[in-house]
């Protein structure tokens, strides 16, 4: 077995995701289980005049058995930055509606949706009309989860002392650097005349995906305190904020592709899909001063030109760099199982924003070229193409990355070629299919003398002639499905 030079110059291909058929859902308390980012806004109005108003953000932990623990930070017209811990109960009926009961006799109407990923609440709390809800929290967070531009919208109340003097609508943009620094510009509309605020400061984000930020408007000498909660897929967050004369609540949304999604598996093009030791790609701007490729050899450099990449502070060896793309190897000792790591690029004296990436145990991606054709060779090293098809019974070798741990003597080293011997993947739960038909495999493991590259040797099963999709599954994780060409 050997690696052919063309394998190292293949560019990436992406595939479209398939839609799952809709299914009817029957609900009970077990549907809502886990930690949710929680918001609740309340207000009382008498004869057109606002009385008490409140805005809450925090977490709601539901145990699947009807018990709820709610921890929030809240702002009111009387006081800002207060915290509260509430123990309550919830009851969800088969039609996904129900109630959330809080201390003091507060009963809110509850609706679960998105298969338990989210819920909404509405009702009356302490004489105030209240509305809010929850969305599942990510498993864990690091500061770099918030990185890049996030557009936001919010609404709130202007204050005169402890009295509500009016309502306000806000729209703007946060710019997070992934390290804890943030700038923001927003427009406040209250009455007929909008005003523009420009502020900057620091933010933090805990592993529980809850965070705070303090931003200073130096022009108007105003300080704003934000409390926020990251939502679901780390592209959004909900927040409350206060200043001496204003409280408001809203949500921020990644205004472009979340930077973490620009770090992808080099073969299947998917974000959060680069397991330890796999080959991954970073897309961006000004990533390198020019184009450069690692010299041939058994070890990859940590720097090409003046570009380097770190993952949780550890160097990621580099295959290739240019101004808009980097191909690198994920360090083999990075913890797996979907923890969040921080990826940073340095180009000379310039440093990128930090971005957050999740690391799975396995992430099979088959390399492809051209019009989604799998990089699969015959035993003599020639490439399977439309003009050089395979036949039933032929042995093909498909190249992929993200195969996970392997059986090999000694420890593998990051950036160093695999030993010149077989190193089968540790998992015994794998399969190769061609056109949906399972193929017999003779080897699935690291490619000897290559870096971060795996291969699957298989026999073409009995399938029809033409282009047939090739799929590799490891531990239930399916690869992309590039095609191989079969002839009669």
N, C-alpha and C positions, 0 to 999 in steps of 0.2 A: 504494500500500500504506500502511496506517495502523494504528495501535493503538487498540483500543476500550477505554473505561474499565473495563469489566467484567473485562478480562483481569487487572487489577492487584488484584482482590479475590477471586480464586478460591482456595479452600483446596485442600490437597493430598490425593491419593488414593494408596493403596498397592495392589500386586497380589501375589498369592501366587506363589511360585516353583514351577516345574514340576520334577517328579522325572525323572531320567534313568534309562533302563532299565539293569539290571545287565548287566555284560559279564564274560566269563571272562578272567582275566589269566594270561599266561605270563610268568614272571620270568626275569631274568638280572641280571648285575652292573649293567647300565645303569639298572635301575629305581631304585637308590639312588644319587642323585647330588645334590650340593649340601651345604649346611651344615645340621646338625641340632643342636637342643638335646639334650644327652646327660646321662644320669644313670647311676650305677652304685653299688649298695649291696652291701657284702660283710661277712661275719662268719664266725668259726670258733667252734664250740662243742665242748667236750670234757667228757663226763660231766655234762652239764647246766650247765656253767659257760662263760660267754663268755670267749674269749681276745681276739684282735684283731678290731676292727670298723672299718669305713670307709664313708664316704659321699662320693660324687663328684658334681660338677655342672660342666658346661662345654659344649664343642662337639665334634662329630664331623663332619669334612668328608670326604665320600666322593666319589671322582672318576668314578664310573661304570665304571671299568676294574678295580676290585678293590683299590684302594689307599685306606687310611684314615689320616687325621691326627686325633688326639684330644688336645685341650687341656682339662685339668680343674683345678679347685681342689678339694682334698679335706680332710676332717677325719677323724682317727682317734682312738682312745682315748688315743694317746700324744702326738699333736700336731695342732693345728688350723691351717687356712689355708695348707696347702702346695699347690704347683702342680706339674703334670707335663705333659710333652709326649711323646706316644707315636706312633710310626709303625707301622702294622699293615697287614694285608691282610684282605679279606673275599671270600667266594665264595657266590654266590646261585644256587640251582638253579631249575629250571623251576617247581617247586611252591612257590616263594617261601620255602623254608627253606635254611639254609646255615650257614656258620661265620664268626666274626670272630676272627682270630688276632692276638695282641698280643705284644710282646717278652717273653722269658723263658719261652716255650712255653705261654702261656695261650691256650686255645682255647675260645671261648664259642659256644654254639648261637645261631644268628641266625634270626629270622623277620621278613620284611617284610610289611606290610599297608597298607591304605588307599591302594593304588596307589602305594606308595613314599613316601607322606607320613610314615609312621612305621615304626619297627622295634623289636623287643625282643631282648634278649640274656640268656642264662642259662648258668651253668656253674660252673667252679671256677677261681679266680685265686689263685695263690700259697698254696694250701692252704685258701682261704676260699671258701665258697659265695657266688656273686655273681649279682645279677640287676639288670637295668636296661633302658635303651633310648633311643631318640631320636625326636624329632618335629621336622619341618621348622621352621627359623627363619624369621621374617618377613624381607622383603628388607632392611629397615633399620628403625631405631628412633630415637626421641627420648625425652627424659625423660618427656614427657607421655603416652607410650604407657601408662604405669602411672598411672592417674588414677581416683579414686573408691574405693569399697569393694571389697575382694577377700577372700572367705572362704578359709581354708586349713585343711588337715589335715596332720599329720605324725606320724612316729614316730621314736624314737631311743633313746639310752642315757644313763642317769645315770652319773656318773663319781665315783670316789674316787681322786684322784690320777690315775694312768694305768690304773687297773683299772675294768672295767665293774661297777657295783654294782647295776644294775637296768635295766629297760626303761621307756620313757615313751611315752605317746600325747598328742598335742596337737591342739587345735582352736581357731580364733580368727578374728580379722578384722584385716586391714590397711586403713588409710585413707590413700591417697596423694593429694597435692594437685596433682600434675602438674608441680610446680616443683622438687621435690627434698626435700620434707618428708613425713614419714610418722609416723603413730601406730599402735599395735597393742595389742590386748588378746587374750590367749589363756589357755586352761586347760590345765594340765599334770596328767596322771593318771599317777602312778607309785606303785604299791601301792594302798592303800585310800583315801588322802586326796588329793583334787585341790587344786591351788593355782592362783590366778589371777595373771597377770602383766600389768601395764600398762606400756608402754614407748613412747618416742618418740625420733626422731632424724632423720637425713638419709639419702637414697638417691641413687644415680646410675645412669644407664643409657647405655651407649655405643651408637654407631651399629650395632655388631655384635650388639645385643640382649642383651649380657651386662652385669650390673650388680652393685653391692654396696650394702649398707645397714648402718649402725651404729645400734642402738637401745639406749637406756639406761633401765633400770628403776631410777628414782631412789629408790623406796621400799625396795628390797632391795639397792641399790647393786651391781647386776649389769649388765654390758654384753654384748649379744648382737651377733655379727657374722654377717651374712647374705651369701651369694653366690647369685645367681640367674640364670636364663636364660629369656627370654620364649619362649613356644611358639606356633607356627603363626599363628593369626589374632589375636594380641595380646590375647586375653581370658584367657590363662592364663600361668603361669610355674612352673618347678620351682626348688627352692632347697635349700641346705644351710645350717645355722646352728650356731653354737657359743657356749658360755659356759664359764667355768672348770669347771662341774660338769655340763654337759649338751651333747650333740651331737644334732642331729636333722635329718631331711630330709623334704621333702613337696612339695606343690603348692598354688598359689593360683589361685583362679578368680573372675572378675568376679561379684560376688554379685547384681548387677542388670545391666541392659543396660550394656555398656561405654560410658562417656561419649562416646567417639568415634563410636558408632553413633547418638547423638542429633544428629549433624550430617549432614544428608541433602540430596540433590538435591531441590529444591522441587517438581519435577514427578513424578519416579518414586518418591520417598520412600526411595531407597536410600542407605545410608552409603557413604563412600569413593567417591562417584560425582559429585563436583562439580569439573568441569574449570575451568581459568582463565577468568574472565569470566562463569561461569554463575551462576544464581540458586540460593542454598542456604538451608536452614532449620535453625535451632537450636531444639531443644526442651529445656526444663528448668524450674527454679523460681526465682522472684524475679529474672527476667531484666530486668524493667523495673518502674518504679513504677506504670505505668498503660498504657493502650493509646494508641499514636500511629502515624500514617502519614506518610510523607514527602510534603511538598507537591508538587503537580504542577509539573513543570519539566524542564529538560534535564539537571539535575545532582542527584545524591542526596547527602544529608548524611551525615557520618561519625558524627553523634550525634543520637539522637532522645530527647527528654526528657533523662535523664542516662545513657542506655545507649549503649555503643560496643562494637565487636567488632574484634579484631585477628587477623590470620593471619600468623604468623611476624613479628609486630611491626608489620605494615602494616595500616592501617585498611581495614575492609571496609564500603563504603557501605551504608546501611540503607534498605530499603523500608518496613518495618513492625516494630513491637515491641509485645509485651504481656508480662504477667508470666510466661507459659509458652512464648512463641514469639518468634523473631526471623527475619525474612526479609531476606537481605542478598545482595550481589554478591561473588563470589570475585574478589579482585584479578586483573586481566588479566595481570600480570607474574609471578604465582606459578609456580615451576618445575613442570612436569608430567612425566608418565611414572611415576606411582606413588611419588614421594618422599613422606616423611611431613612434614606441617607441624603447627604448634601453634596451636590456636584458643583464644582467651581472651575472655570477656565481662566488661565492667565496668558496674556499675550504681551510679552515684554513687561513693561511696568504697569500695564493696564490689567484690571481684574474685572471679570464679569459679575453680574448679579449671581447670587447663590440660588440654586434650584433644588427642589425636593423630588426624590425618585424612590419608588418602592422596589424592593428586591425580592423576587420569588425564588423558590427552591429550584424549579426548572422552568424553562421558557423556550421550548423548541421552535426554531424558525428555520425553514429551509431556504437556502440562498437561491435566488432566481435572477434571470437575465432577460433582456429583450421584452417580449410581450408575455411576461409572467411564465417563463419556461424554467423549470427546475434545473439547477446545476447538478446534473446527474451524468456520470461517465460510465463507459463500459470498462471491463477489466484491463483493457489495453490503454486506458487513459483518454480515449477519444470521447467527445461530448455527444450526448443524446440531443439531436436536433430534428427539425422537420425533414431535413434531407438525410439524416442518419437515424432512422427510427430503431426502436428495440422490438424484439419479438417475444411472444409468450415463452417463458422458460429462461430468457436471458438474465444474466446477473448485472444489475446496475448498482452504482455507488452514488448515493445522494449526500450532499454536503450540507451541514446545518450548524447552528450554534445554540447554546442554551440547554445542553443535555444534562446538566447537573453533575453531581459527584460521580466518580468513576472508581473502578477497582484497579489499583496500581500500587506497586511497591514504592514506599516513600511518599513524601508530600510533594504536590505540584507547586511550582513557584510562579508567581505573577510575572508575565512578560517573558517567560522562558519556554522554549519549545517542549512539547510533550516527548516523553521517551520514545525511542525507536522500537516500540513493542505495542502489542494490543493493550488497550485499557478500556474494557467494556463499561458502560454506565452501570451504576450500582443498582438502579431500579430494575426489577424484573417485570414491572407492569408497563409494557410498551407494545406498540404495534405499528406496522406500516401498511397502509392501504393504497391501492391503485384503482381509481374509478369506483371506490367503495368496497372493493374486494380485498380481503386480507392477503398480504404477501408473506412468504416465508423469508425470514431474515437469517443471515449467517453471522452478522456482526453489527452492533450498534455501540459506538464508543468514540473516544478521541482519535483523531487522525494522527498517526505517528509523525513526529518531527514538526508538526504544525503548532501554532499558538492560538488557543481558543476555538479551534475548529474541530467539529465532530463529523462522523460519517455513518451512514446506514447502508449496509450491503444487503440487498434483497433480490429475490427472484421474481420476475414479472409474472403475475398470476394470469389466469384465463380471463381476459377482458377483450372488449371489442377494439378494433383498430381505430386510430385517431388520437387526438389529444385527451389524455386522461389525468384527472387531478391526483396528485401525490400528497398524502397526509401522514405525518408522523405524530403519534400520541404517546406521551410519557406521563405516567401518574395522573391520567385524566386530562392533561393539558394538551390541547391540539395545536399543531403548527398551522401556518398558512397552507394554502393548497395550490402551489404552482403545478403546471402540467408537465408530463413527459409524453413523448410521441411514440405510439405503438403502431406497428404494421402487421398485416396478416402473415 
